[in-house]
Amino acid sequence: MRRKHYIINIIAVGLISLAACKKSSFLDRKTETLTEDKVFADSALTIGFVNDMYAYTGQDIVLQRAGYITSPNGNDWACFDEQTSLALSYYSTPQTGVIQGTYTAANYSLNNYWTTYYRKIRQASLFLQNIGKTPISAVRKNRLIAEARYLRAFFYIGLIRFYGGVQLMPDAPLNAEDILVSKRNTYKECVDYAVAELDEAAKGLPNALAQEPAEYGHATKGAALALKARVLLTAASPLFNGKSHSTDAALLPYITYSVSYNATLWQKAADALKAVIDLPDYALVEDNVTRPGHGFWKMFIKGRKNTEVITPFVVSSGAVSFLGGTNFESYRFPRSRQSTTYTFCNPTESAVENFGTKEGKAIDDPASGYNPNNPYVNRDPRFYFSIIYNQAPLWKSGSGTTLVPVDIYFNKSTNALAADGIQAYYTKTGYYSRKMANDSTGTSASIERCLPVIRLAEMYMGYAEALNELGQTEQAVSWLVKIRKRAGITAGSDNRYGIVSGISQTAFRTLLQKESVAEFFAEGHFWYDTRRWRTAEVTESKNIMQTYISKEINGTFTYDRTKLALSVNWQPRAYLAPIPQTEIDKSATLLQNPGW
């Protein structure tokens, strides 16, 4: 009987978030007392029970996570990149504690990943245990079973990316009141379990091309295989493959797939990535005729469905305020362009430095032509679709279709800040974000959005990475060329899009890591990538500086990059999140992650 009441708690958790991205009749029955028997005796409620789990698959990419993240330090009004050196958030909490290393396992601001994802894992298992009771047709029932297995694997992978090895729960869901003897499974056991579950789920899921339009946003075969590829790439990466940040022999099984380096893990990842690439369902959205890189821009804002998105998080135009409609524009654009008092996700110079030139050269390459005194000309087209910089053209009310330059400077002629200059609650860095935003329209326009949790470009980049680690660097170059071509970078006389002939494995690795920022800025990748690569000790150890711009009396601009925006205190323990202290206190057999 306890389990019958537990279902009510599960459903209640998802009500607000699910309203943002899924239409489901079971949400309309808020006043009805729902029990396990009622839910699984009703087809609509059963389907709604599955739909609710999808509402929690976008936590790494949503604009604001306040509807999802309730931490010991208050709601998280930020995107996930705002927990890293790539962007500063509107509020100092929780980012400051993460960046400066002041959190403990008891008050770590992202602890709710543990509680939320385990809640969804229990929900998936409860569904699988009860699906036989529902009056749904056999065909649909089999598809829903595959979806539930996919979703359970999704949440397990969310946990192991964050914590390493976690406890694999029994397939029979436990009651909320049950006492659980907690012990972590090894990282390898967790990865292998998730891979096996995704393989099974893929067998029962439709190809994207065959999916019914009304089901868009639900799992497909491609989504299952792409998630499998992502977790195998992570397992092959340095942090989990022979280069752990800890030497504690008792902990190593829980935080590594292989204690010593194992090259075959890269081959497994390469095979899984290529399996997704070879599916006929997907293609990069490419359009360099309209303007360089136009396909990159169009992929995010032109409708909900396109050929590149493999795993979508669907947001309707009528969604709740922090997700739907034009809130990417309202919450990210400078105040001169929107009516709210919020300007979230201020990109940092650390982010901007990863965008090279339109010829594909890094800005620190002497041959790039980059001029720090005129830094925003001749840049990678993705820069212009991701970053709002001083004098960037942007739509403004009353200007018709004319794009008007944004003024982000201190005016020495008037001894005053321009409208959007650096100040509290405007920009902390000298930049604003336009990633995934429609920069040519007003904030009153209604936009149907589909946020890419996984897209084909990630598969291309991952495949290039795996090939390079296997010593096949020239083959890896060919896949990065596809990404750069779509981005609108110029081909050059050698058709290598700025990649030097004979590039070494080490140089390609560095190039790919910079490319990842240019391609995936503000999509929630950087946190995980810098950890699996074991580069966070470099990328996250530098203080975050402002780019303070002054307009001189003669009308020219000068750039001061020496003013501190946020001090940083990187600690090796941050490679993995702490298991919440409340969980550690429950059982002497549940080992904490190193350093916490």
SEDOLUM-480312 format. One record per residue (C-alpha): residue in three letters; chain; x, y negated, z negated. Coordinates in steps of 0.05 Angstrom, whole numbers, plus 5000, padded with zeros to 4 digits. Last residue first. Layout:
N
VEXPA   res   chain   east   north     up
VEXPA   ALA       A      X       Y      Z
...
This chain:
596
VEXPA   res   chain   east   north     up
VEXPA   TRP       A   5701    4689   5004
VEXPA   GLY       A   5771    4697   5031
VEXPA   PRO       A   5758    4763   5066
VEXPA   ASN       A   5685    4784   5075
VEXPA   GLN       A   5649    4811   5014
VEXPA   LEU       A   5641    4885   5000
VEXPA   LEU       A   5573    4914   4983
VEXPA   THR       A   5586    4974   4937
VEXPA   ALA       A   5580    4934   4872
VEXPA   SER       A   5508    4919   4890
VEXPA   LYS       A   5457    4864   4879
VEXPA   ASP       A   5508    4809   4865
VEXPA   ILE       A   5536    4815   4935
VEXPA   GLU       A   5467    4802   4964
VEXPA   THR       A   5457    4739   4922
VEXPA   GLN       A   5527    4717   4942
VEXPA   PRO       A   5505    4713   5015
VEXPA   ILE       A   5553    4751   5060
VEXPA   PRO       A   5605    4700   5077
VEXPA   ALA       A   5613    4679   5150
VEXPA   LEU       A   5671    4706   5189
VEXPA   TYR       A   5730    4668   5220
VEXPA   ALA       A   5717    4617   5165
VEXPA   ARG       A   5763    4655   5117
VEXPA   PRO       A   5822    4628   5157
VEXPA   GLN       A   5808    4557   5129
VEXPA   TRP       A   5802    4494   5171
VEXPA   ASN       A   5799    4429   5132
VEXPA   VAL       A   5774    4375   5179
VEXPA   SER       A   5764    4300   5169
VEXPA   LEU       A   5706    4268   5205
VEXPA   ALA       A   5702    4205   5248
VEXPA   LEU       A   5774    4181   5240
VEXPA   LYS       A   5796    4123   5284
VEXPA   THR       A   5856    4137   5329
VEXPA   ARG       A   5822    4143   5397
VEXPA   ASP       A   5822    4069   5414
VEXPA   TYR       A   5800    4057   5486
VEXPA   THR       A   5805    3990   5522
VEXPA   PHE       A   5754    3963   5571
VEXPA   THR       A   5761    3906   5621
VEXPA   GLY       A   5714    3846   5623
VEXPA   ASN       A   5767    3791   5615
VEXPA   ILE       A   5744    3779   5543
VEXPA   GLU       A   5758    3852   5528
VEXPA   LYS       A   5703    3904   5521
VEXPA   SER       A   5724    3949   5465
VEXPA   ILE       A   5715    4024   5461
VEXPA   TYR       A   5723    4067   5399
VEXPA   THR       A   5732    4140   5417
VEXPA   GLN       A   5722    4168   5347
VEXPA   MET       A   5765    4223   5319
VEXPA   ILE       A   5752    4293   5293
VEXPA   ASN       A   5810    4318   5252
VEXPA   LYS       A   5845    4378   5284
VEXPA   SER       A   5839    4447   5252
VEXPA   GLU       A   5779    4472   5291
VEXPA   THR       A   5813    4482   5359
VEXPA   VAL       A   5878    4510   5330
VEXPA   GLU       A   5856    4558   5275
VEXPA   ALA       A   5793    4568   5316
VEXPA   THR       A   5835    4603   5370
VEXPA   ARG       A   5824    4673   5344
VEXPA   TRP       A   5791    4691   5411
VEXPA   ARG       A   5731    4722   5373
VEXPA   ARG       A   5728    4660   5329
VEXPA   THR       A   5735    4607   5383
VEXPA   ASP       A   5683    4643   5424
VEXPA   TYR       A   5631    4651   5369
VEXPA   TRP       A   5628    4578   5349
VEXPA   PHE       A   5636    4555   5421
VEXPA   HIS       A   5577    4592   5451
VEXPA   GLY       A   5517    4552   5424
VEXPA   GLU       A   5493    4522   5489
VEXPA   ALA       A   5517    4451   5473
VEXPA   PHE       A   5577    4457   5520
VEXPA   PHE       A   5572    4521   5561
VEXPA   GLU       A   5607    4506   5627
VEXPA   ALA       A   5658    4453   5606
VEXPA   VAL       A   5671    4490   5541
VEXPA   SER       A   5681    4556   5576
VEXPA   GLU       A   5727    4525   5626
VEXPA   LYS       A   5775    4506   5570
VEXPA   GLN       A   5777    4579   5548
VEXPA   LEU       A   5785    4603   5619
VEXPA   LEU       A   5845    4557   5631
VEXPA   THR       A   5879    4582   5568
VEXPA   ARG       A   5870    4655   5590
VEXPA   PHE       A   5892    4638   5660
VEXPA   ALA       A   5957    4609   5633
VEXPA   THR       A   5970    4671   5592
VEXPA   GLN       A   5956    4719   5650
VEXPA   SER       A   6000    4679   5696
VEXPA   ILE       A   5976    4637   5754
VEXPA   GLY       A   6006    4660   5821
VEXPA   SER       A   5971    4605   5861
VEXPA   VAL       A   5946    4548   5818
VEXPA   ILE       A   5872    4544   5802
VEXPA   GLY       A   5845    4477   5827
VEXPA   TYR       A   5786    4503   5866
VEXPA   ARG       A   5826    4561   5897
VEXPA   ASN       A   5805    4546   5969
VEXPA   ASP       A   5878    4534   5988
VEXPA   SER       A   5866    4465   6019
VEXPA   GLY       A   5825    4444   5958
VEXPA   ALA       A   5758    4472   5940
VEXPA   THR       A   5729    4411   5906
VEXPA   ILE       A   5693    4422   5840
VEXPA   GLY       A   5618    4421   5848
VEXPA   ALA       A   5602    4466   5789
VEXPA   ARG       A   5578    4520   5836
VEXPA   LYS       A   5648    4525   5865
VEXPA   ARG       A   5678    4525   5796
VEXPA   ILE       A   5636    4584   5773
VEXPA   LYS       A   5651    4624   5837
VEXPA   VAL       A   5725    4607   5831
VEXPA   LEU       A   5724    4637   5761
VEXPA   TRP       A   5703    4703   5792
VEXPA   SER       A   5759    4702   5844
VEXPA   VAL       A   5810    4683   5791
VEXPA   ALA       A   5795    4747   5752
VEXPA   GLN       A   5815    4789   5813
VEXPA   GLU       A   5881    4750   5813
VEXPA   THR       A   5890    4763   5739
VEXPA   GLN       A   5882    4839   5740
VEXPA   GLY       A   5925    4852   5679
VEXPA   LEU       A   5869    4884   5638
VEXPA   GLU       A   5863    4820   5597
VEXPA   ASN       A   5852    4782   5662
VEXPA   LEU       A   5797    4830   5683
VEXPA   ALA       A   5762    4822   5616
VEXPA   GLU       A   5764    4746   5620
VEXPA   ALA       A   5739    4745   5691
VEXPA   TYR       A   5682    4791   5671
VEXPA   GLY       A   5665    4747   5612
VEXPA   MET       A   5663    4685   5657
VEXPA   TYR       A   5619    4719   5708
VEXPA   MET       A   5573    4748   5655
VEXPA   GLU       A   5568    4680   5620
VEXPA   ALA       A   5551    4648   5688
VEXPA   LEU       A   5493    4697   5694
VEXPA   ARG       A   5455    4667   5636
VEXPA   ILE       A   5445    4687   5563
VEXPA   VAL       A   5405    4646   5513
VEXPA   PRO       A   5386    4600   5570
VEXPA   LEU       A   5334    4549   5548
VEXPA   CYS       A   5270    4548   5589
VEXPA   ARG       A   5234    4482   5589
VEXPA   GLU       A   5168    4456   5615
VEXPA   ILE       A   5174    4380   5618
VEXPA   SER       A   5122    4327   5605
VEXPA   ALA       A   5146    4256   5621
VEXPA   SER       A   5141    4204   5566
VEXPA   THR       A   5216    4205   5554
VEXPA   GLY       A   5229    4170   5619
VEXPA   THR       A   5263    4203   5678
VEXPA   SER       A   5330    4208   5713
VEXPA   ASP       A   5373    4239   5658
VEXPA   ASN       A   5332    4303   5653
VEXPA   ALA       A   5367    4337   5595
VEXPA   MET       A   5402    4405   5593
VEXPA   LYS       A   5466    4369   5570
VEXPA   ARG       A   5456    4293   5566
VEXPA   SER       A   5495    4282   5502
VEXPA   TYR       A   5518    4216   5472
VEXPA   TYR       A   5589    4190   5465
VEXPA   GLY       A   5629    4139   5425
VEXPA   THR       A   5639    4188   5368
VEXPA   LYS       A   5591    4171   5311
VEXPA   THR       A   5534    4151   5357
VEXPA   TYR       A   5470    4118   5336
VEXPA   TYR       A   5451    4137   5265
VEXPA   ALA       A   5509    4098   5235
VEXPA   GLN       A   5548    4056   5285
VEXPA   ILE       A   5588    4065   5349
VEXPA   GLY       A   5559    4023   5405
VEXPA   ASP       A   5490    4033   5436
VEXPA   ALA       A   5464    3962   5442
VEXPA   ALA       A   5533    3929   5447
VEXPA   LEU       A   5569    3915   5382
VEXPA   ALA       A   5586    3843   5366
VEXPA   ASN       A   5642    3792   5370
VEXPA   THR       A   5607    3759   5428
VEXPA   SER       A   5667    3758   5475
VEXPA   LYS       A   5699    3816   5439
VEXPA   ASN       A   5641    3862   5456
VEXPA   PHE       A   5647    3927   5418
VEXPA   TYR       A   5628    3985   5463
VEXPA   ILE       A   5578    4037   5484
VEXPA   ASP       A   5537    4001   5538
VEXPA   VAL       A   5497    4051   5580
VEXPA   PRO       A   5496    4034   5654
VEXPA   VAL       A   5426    4029   5688
VEXPA   LEU       A   5398    4081   5735
VEXPA   THR       A   5348    4051   5784
VEXPA   THR       A   5284    4091   5794
VEXPA   GLY       A   5241    4037   5762
VEXPA   SER       A   5284    3996   5715
VEXPA   GLY       A   5228    3980   5666
VEXPA   SER       A   5248    4035   5618
VEXPA   LYS       A   5319    4058   5628
VEXPA   TRP       A   5347    4117   5666
VEXPA   LEU       A   5420    4130   5657
VEXPA   PRO       A   5485    4110   5692
VEXPA   ALA       A   5546    4121   5647
VEXPA   GLN       A   5578    4055   5629
VEXPA   ASN       A   5609    4083   5565
VEXPA   TYR       A   5598    4158   5563
VEXPA   ILE       A   5537    4203   5565
VEXPA   ILE       A   5564    4274   5570
VEXPA   SER       A   5536    4338   5599
VEXPA   PHE       A   5515    4325   5672
VEXPA   TYR       A   5572    4276   5684
VEXPA   PHE       A   5623    4324   5654
VEXPA   ARG       A   5595    4381   5695
VEXPA   PRO       A   5618    4342   5757
VEXPA   ASP       A   5691    4352   5735
VEXPA   ARG       A   5720    4282   5728
VEXPA   ASN       A   5743    4231   5781
VEXPA   VAL       A   5728    4171   5737
VEXPA   TYR       A   5713    4173   5663
VEXPA   PRO       A   5782    4161   5633
VEXPA   ASN       A   5801    4092   5659
VEXPA   ASN       A   5855    4075   5608
VEXPA   PRO       A   5869    4149   5597
VEXPA   ASN       A   5883    4156   5672
VEXPA   TYR       A   5877    4227   5700
VEXPA   GLY       A   5913    4236   5766
VEXPA   SER       A   5912    4311   5757
VEXPA   ALA       A   5985    4324   5777
VEXPA   PRO       A   6012    4309   5707
VEXPA   ASP       A   5965    4363   5680
VEXPA   ASP       A   5938    4337   5613
VEXPA   ILE       A   5870    4323   5646
VEXPA   ALA       A   5865    4395   5668
VEXPA   LYS       A   5860    4402   5743
VEXPA   GLY       A   5798    4427   5779
VEXPA   GLU       A   5798    4376   5836
VEXPA   LYS       A   5738    4342   5804
VEXPA   THR       A   5780    4330   5742
VEXPA   GLY       A   5781    4369   5678
VEXPA   PHE       A   5728    4374   5624
VEXPA   ASN       A   5760    4404   5562
VEXPA   GLU       A   5782    4336   5536
VEXPA   VAL       A   5709    4315   5530
VEXPA   ALA       A   5695    4367   5476
VEXPA   SER       A   5753    4346   5432
VEXPA   GLU       A   5734    4273   5446
VEXPA   THR       A   5670    4289   5409
VEXPA   PRO       A   5600    4299   5435
VEXPA   ASN       A   5545    4265   5393
VEXPA   CYS       A   5491    4317   5384
VEXPA   PHE       A   5430    4280   5356
VEXPA   THR       A   5409    4209   5367
VEXPA   TYR       A   5347    4199   5325
VEXPA   THR       A   5309    4134   5313
VEXPA   THR       A   5258    4150   5366
VEXPA   SER       A   5235    4105   5423
VEXPA   GLN       A   5284    4125   5477
VEXPA   ARG       A   5333    4095   5526
VEXPA   SER       A   5364    4038   5487
VEXPA   ARG       A   5368    4086   5429
VEXPA   PRO       A   5419    4128   5464
VEXPA   PHE       A   5395    4195   5491
VEXPA   ARG       A   5398    4259   5450
VEXPA   TYR       A   5333    4261   5410
VEXPA   SER       A   5285    4232   5461
VEXPA   GLU       A   5317    4265   5522
VEXPA   PHE       A   5320    4335   5494
VEXPA   ASN       A   5253    4319   5462
VEXPA   THR       A   5218    4313   5529
VEXPA   GLY       A   5163    4363   5518
VEXPA   GLY       A   5178    4414   5465
VEXPA   LEU       A   5228    4433   5411
VEXPA   PHE       A   5227    4387   5351
VEXPA   SER       A   5156    4364   5362
VEXPA   VAL       A   5120    4430   5366
VEXPA   ALA       A   5109    4457   5436
VEXPA   GLY       A   5063    4424   5486
VEXPA   SER       A   5113    4422   5542
VEXPA   SER       A   5125    4496   5531
VEXPA   VAL       A   5192    4525   5507
VEXPA   VAL       A   5215    4592   5533
VEXPA   PHE       A   5279    4622   5506
VEXPA   PRO       A   5307    4657   5566
VEXPA   THR       A   5353    4718   5572
VEXPA   ILE       A   5378    4728   5643
VEXPA   VAL       A   5375    4656   5668
VEXPA   GLU       A   5409    4650   5736
VEXPA   THR       A   5353    4663   5786
VEXPA   ASN       A   5306    4610   5759
VEXPA   LYS       A   5245    4606   5714
VEXPA   ARG       A   5220    4550   5669
VEXPA   GLY       A   5219    4492   5718
VEXPA   LYS       A   5274    4447   5744
VEXPA   ILE       A   5311    4425   5681
VEXPA   PHE       A   5369    4472   5664
VEXPA   MET       A   5386    4502   5733
VEXPA   LYS       A   5379    4434   5766
VEXPA   TRP       A   5440    4405   5731
VEXPA   PHE       A   5486    4463   5750
VEXPA   GLY       A   5454    4464   5820
VEXPA   HIS       A   5471    4390   5828
VEXPA   GLY       A   5545    4404   5818
VEXPA   PRO       A   5568    4357   5873
VEXPA   ARG       A   5508    4320   5901
VEXPA   THR       A   5447    4341   5942
VEXPA   VAL       A   5492    4387   5983
VEXPA   ASN       A   5528    4419   5923
VEXPA   ASP       A   5469    4463   5905
VEXPA   GLU       A   5480    4528   5869
VEXPA   VAL       A   5436    4566   5819
VEXPA   LEU       A   5479    4627   5806
VEXPA   ALA       A   5445    4693   5825
VEXPA   TYR       A   5405    4746   5789
VEXPA   ASP       A   5356    4803   5802
VEXPA   PRO       A   5399    4845   5849
VEXPA   LEU       A   5437    4876   5791
VEXPA   ASP       A   5511    4880   5806
VEXPA   ILE       A   5529    4824   5757
VEXPA   VAL       A   5495    4862   5701
VEXPA   ALA       A   5534    4926   5713
VEXPA   LYS       A   5597    4884   5722
VEXPA   LEU       A   5591    4860   5651
VEXPA   ALA       A   5584    4930   5623
VEXPA   ASP       A   5644    4956   5663
VEXPA   ALA       A   5687    4897   5642
VEXPA   ALA       A   5669    4906   5569
VEXPA   LYS       A   5687    4980   5570
VEXPA   GLN       A   5751    4962   5606
VEXPA   TRP       A   5768    4911   5554
VEXPA   LEU       A   5757    4963   5499
VEXPA   THR       A   5806    5008   5536
VEXPA   ALA       A   5862    4960   5518
VEXPA   ASN       A   5861    4981   5445
VEXPA   TYR       A   5902    4937   5398
VEXPA   SER       A   5910    4967   5328
VEXPA   VAL       A   5856    4959   5275
VEXPA   SER       A   5802    4975   5326
VEXPA   TYR       A   5730    4952   5319
VEXPA   THR       A   5750    4903   5265
VEXPA   ILE       A   5715    4868   5206
VEXPA   TYR       A   5683    4925   5168
VEXPA   PRO       A   5738    4976   5180
VEXPA   LEU       A   5790    4924   5159
VEXPA   LEU       A   5761    4910   5090
VEXPA   ALA       A   5794    4964   5048
VEXPA   ALA       A   5860    4955   5085
VEXPA   ASP       A   5863    4881   5068
VEXPA   THR       A   5908    4852   5122
VEXPA   SER       A   5859    4798   5143
VEXPA   HIS       A   5854    4751   5203
VEXPA   SER       A   5846    4812   5248
VEXPA   LYS       A   5889    4818   5311
VEXPA   GLY       A   5882    4890   5334
VEXPA   ASN       A   5815    4886   5369
VEXPA   PHE       A   5761    4851   5327
VEXPA   LEU       A   5792    4781   5324
VEXPA   PRO       A   5828    4792   5390
VEXPA   SER       A   5768    4806   5435
VEXPA   ALA       A   5746    4876   5455
VEXPA   ALA       A   5689    4877   5405
VEXPA   THR       A   5665    4810   5430
VEXPA   LEU       A   5665    4834   5502
VEXPA   LEU       A   5626    4895   5479
VEXPA   VAL       A   5574    4851   5444
VEXPA   ARG       A   5564    4808   5505
VEXPA   ALA       A   5559    4866   5553
VEXPA   LYS       A   5505    4899   5511
VEXPA   LEU       A   5467    4833   5509
VEXPA   ALA       A   5473    4830   5585
VEXPA   LEU       A   5448    4902   5592
VEXPA   ALA       A   5386    4888   5550
VEXPA   ALA       A   5371    4823   5585
VEXPA   GLY       A   5379    4855   5653
VEXPA   LYS       A   5330    4911   5636
VEXPA   THR       A   5280    4857   5617
VEXPA   ALA       A   5260    4827   5550
VEXPA   HIS       A   5202    4779   5545
VEXPA   GLY       A   5209    4706   5566
VEXPA   TYR       A   5168    4717   5629
VEXPA   GLU       A   5111    4765   5613
VEXPA   ALA       A   5057    4724   5647
VEXPA   PRO       A   5098    4724   5712
VEXPA   GLU       A   5098    4801   5713
VEXPA   GLN       A   5169    4829   5714
VEXPA   ALA       A   5189    4864   5778
VEXPA   LEU       A   5246    4817   5797
VEXPA   ALA       A   5270    4816   5725
VEXPA   ASN       A   5276    4892   5724
VEXPA   PRO       A   5226    4923   5677
VEXPA   LEU       A   5244    4952   5609
VEXPA   GLY       A   5239    5025   5589
VEXPA   LYS       A   5308    5049   5608
VEXPA   ALA       A   5339    4984   5583
VEXPA   ALA       A   5315    4999   5513
VEXPA   GLU       A   5354    5064   5510
VEXPA   ASP       A   5419    5030   5533
VEXPA   LEU       A   5404    4973   5484
VEXPA   GLU       A   5397    5021   5426
VEXPA   ALA       A   5462    5057   5444
VEXPA   VAL       A   5499    4990   5448
VEXPA   ALA       A   5470    4967   5382
VEXPA   TYR       A   5491    5032   5347
VEXPA   ASP       A   5561    5030   5376
VEXPA   VAL       A   5570    4958   5354
VEXPA   CYS       A   5546    4973   5283
VEXPA   GLU       A   5588    5036   5276
VEXPA   LYS       A   5649    4999   5301
VEXPA   TYR       A   5639    4942   5251
VEXPA   THR       A   5635    4993   5195
VEXPA   ASN       A   5569    5002   5159
VEXPA   ARG       A   5562    4959   5097
VEXPA   LYS       A   5536    4986   5032
VEXPA   SER       A   5475    4964   4994
VEXPA   VAL       A   5434    5010   4949
VEXPA   LEU       A   5366    4980   4964
VEXPA   ILE       A   5313    4971   4911
VEXPA   ASP       A   5246    4970   4945
VEXPA   GLU       A   5202    4908   4933
VEXPA   ALA       A   5203    4884   5006
VEXPA   ASN       A   5184    4954   5027
VEXPA   LEU       A   5233    4990   5071
VEXPA   PRO       A   5223    5002   5145
VEXPA   ALA       A   5233    5073   5170
VEXPA   ASP       A   5289    5065   5221
VEXPA   PRO       A   5338    5062   5163
VEXPA   MET       A   5377    4996   5158
VEXPA   LEU       A   5446    4989   5187
VEXPA   GLN       A   5485    4951   5134
VEXPA   VAL       A   5532    4899   5163
VEXPA   GLY       A   5599    4903   5199
VEXPA   GLY       A   5625    4835   5221
VEXPA   TYR       A   5589    4775   5190
VEXPA   PHE       A   5569    4727   5245
VEXPA   ARG       A   5574    4767   5308
VEXPA   ILE       A   5551    4827   5267
VEXPA   LEU       A   5487    4792   5246
VEXPA   GLY       A   5466    4767   5314
VEXPA   ILE       A   5482    4836   5341
VEXPA   TYR       A   5434    4866   5291
VEXPA   PHE       A   5382    4815   5311
VEXPA   PHE       A   5387    4831   5385
VEXPA   ALA       A   5388    4906   5371
VEXPA   ARG       A   5321    4900   5336
VEXPA   LEU       A   5296    4858   5393
VEXPA   TYR       A   5317    4910   5445
VEXPA   ARG       A   5285    4966   5406
VEXPA   ALA       A   5221    4925   5399
VEXPA   GLU       A   5221    4911   5474
VEXPA   ALA       A   5230    4984   5491
VEXPA   ILE       A   5172    5002   5446
VEXPA   LEU       A   5131    4947   5479
VEXPA   ARG       A   5145    4977   5547
VEXPA   ASN       A   5124    5046   5524
VEXPA   LYS       A   5059    5018   5495
VEXPA   ARG       A   5045    4981   5560
VEXPA   VAL       A   5047    5045   5600
VEXPA   ALA       A   5010    5086   5547
VEXPA   SER       A   4953    5036   5543
VEXPA   ILE       A   4943    4998   5478
VEXPA   PRO       A   4896    5026   5426
VEXPA   THR       A   4946    5019   5369
VEXPA   LYS       A   4962    5074   5320
VEXPA   GLY       A   5024    5101   5356
VEXPA   ILE       A   5056    5033   5350
VEXPA   ASN       A   5061    5041   5275
VEXPA   GLN       A   5133    5064   5262
VEXPA   LEU       A   5160    5023   5320
VEXPA   PHE       A   5125    4961   5294
VEXPA   LEU       A   5152    4970   5224
VEXPA   SER       A   5222    4979   5253
VEXPA   ALA       A   5216    4914   5292
VEXPA   GLN       A   5191    4877   5230
VEXPA   ARG       A   5247    4905   5188
VEXPA   ILE       A   5298    4879   5239
VEXPA   LYS       A   5261    4812   5239
VEXPA   ARG       A   5269    4805   5163
VEXPA   TYR       A   5342    4826   5170
VEXPA   TYR       A   5351    4770   5220
VEXPA   THR       A   5320    4717   5175
VEXPA   THR       A   5356    4736   5111
VEXPA   TRP       A   5425    4741   5141
VEXPA   TYR       A   5418    4682   5187
VEXPA   ASN       A   5393    4645   5126
VEXPA   ASN       A   5463    4640   5098
VEXPA   LEU       A   5481    4586   5148
VEXPA   SER       A   5492    4530   5097
VEXPA   TYR       A   5537    4570   5052
VEXPA   ASN       A   5511    4558   4981
VEXPA   ALA       A   5528    4621   4943
VEXPA   ALA       A   5583    4646   4990
VEXPA   THR       A   5618    4580   4978
VEXPA   TYR       A   5617    4517   5020
VEXPA   THR       A   5672    4465   5018
VEXPA   GLY       A   5708    4485   5082
VEXPA   GLN       A   5713    4415   5112
VEXPA   ILE       A   5680    4433   5178
VEXPA   VAL       A   5625    4475   5146
VEXPA   GLY       A   5612    4427   5089
VEXPA   THR       A   5611    4368   5136
VEXPA   GLN       A   5564    4402   5185
VEXPA   PRO       A   5508    4417   5136
VEXPA   THR       A   5495    4361   5121
VEXPA   SER       A   5528    4298   5149
VEXPA   TYR       A   5464    4280   5185
VEXPA   TYR       A   5460    4259   5258
VEXPA   SER       A   5509    4313   5278
VEXPA   LEU       A   5578    4309   5307
VEXPA   ALA       A   5598    4349   5368
VEXPA   LEU       A   5652    4395   5396
VEXPA   SER       A   5691    4406   5331
VEXPA   THR       A   5641    4457   5306
VEXPA   GLN       A   5576    4460   5266
VEXPA   GLU       A   5546    4411   5315
VEXPA   ASP       A   5554    4464   5369
VEXPA   PHE       A   5496    4501   5335
VEXPA   CYS       A   5445    4446   5348
VEXPA   ALA       A   5428    4400   5290
VEXPA   TRP       A   5375    4381   5241
VEXPA   ASP       A   5393    4438   5193
VEXPA   ASN       A   5344    4436   5136
VEXPA   GLY       A   5369    4429   5065
VEXPA   ASN       A   5432    4449   5029
VEXPA   PRO       A   5412    4520   5007
VEXPA   SER       A   5393    4530   5080
VEXPA   THR       A   5327    4526   5116
VEXPA   ILE       A   5343    4541   5189
VEXPA   TYR       A   5286    4558   5236
VEXPA   GLY       A   5242    4496   5243
VEXPA   ALA       A   5302    4452   5227
VEXPA   ARG       A   5342    4484   5283
VEXPA   GLN       A   5344    4423   5328
VEXPA   LEU       A   5362    4426   5401
VEXPA   VAL       A   5352    4502   5406
VEXPA   ILE       A   5412    4541   5430
VEXPA   ASP       A   5438    4586   5373
VEXPA   GLN       A   5370    4596   5341
VEXPA   GLY       A   5336    4618   5405
VEXPA   THR       A   5318    4691   5390
VEXPA   TYR       A   5273    4675   5331
VEXPA   ALA       A   5208    4662   5368
VEXPA   TYR       A   5218    4728   5404
VEXPA   MET       A   5201    4765   5340
VEXPA   ASP       A   5132    4734   5338
VEXPA   ASN       A   5116    4762   5406
VEXPA   VAL       A   5121    4833   5378
VEXPA   PHE       A   5068    4820   5326
VEXPA   GLY       A   5027    4782   5377
VEXPA   ILE       A   5025    4846   5419
VEXPA   THR       A   4998    4884   5359
VEXPA   LEU       A   4949    4829   5343
VEXPA   ALA       A   4922    4830   5414
VEXPA   SER       A   4916    4906   5415
VEXPA   ASP       A   4879    4910   5348
VEXPA   ALA       A   4885    4973   5304
VEXPA   PHE       A   4958    4957   5292
VEXPA   VAL       A   4943    4890   5261
VEXPA   LYS       A   4884    4912   5220
VEXPA   ASP       A   4919    4972   5189
VEXPA   GLU       A   4981    4932   5171
VEXPA   THR       A   4939    4880   5137
VEXPA   LEU       A   4917    4811   5158
VEXPA   THR       A   4872    4769   5115
VEXPA   GLU       A   4840    4722   5165
VEXPA   THR       A   4849    4647   5158
VEXPA   LYS       A   4907    4643   5206
VEXPA   ARG       A   4872    4681   5260
VEXPA   ASP       A   4893    4635   5317
VEXPA   LEU       A   4964    4661   5315
VEXPA   PHE       A   4939    4730   5333
VEXPA   SER       A   4917    4703   5400
VEXPA   SER       A   4988    4693   5424
VEXPA   LYS       A   5020    4638   5466
VEXPA   LYS       A   5094    4638   5455
VEXPA   CYS       A   5148    4584   5451
VEXPA   ALA       A   5134    4531   5399
VEXPA   ALA       A   5075    4565   5366
VEXPA   LEU       A   5123    4622   5350
VEXPA   SER       A   5164    4575   5307
VEXPA   ILE       A   5107    4553   5263
VEXPA   LEU       A   5076    4621   5253
VEXPA   GLY       A   5139    4663   5246
VEXPA   VAL       A   5145    4668   5170
VEXPA   ALA       A   5071    4682   5161
VEXPA   ILE       A   5074    4746   5202
VEXPA   ILE       A   5128    4778   5159
VEXPA   ASN       A   5093    4759   5095
VEXPA   ILE       A   5028    4789   5118
VEXPA   ILE       A   5064    4853   5137
VEXPA   TYR       A   5087    4861   5066
VEXPA   HIS       A   5015    4872   5044
VEXPA   LYS       A   5009    4937   5082
VEXPA   ARG       A   5079    4957   5059
VEXPA   ARG       A   5057    4953   4986
VEXPA   MET       A   5000    5000   5000
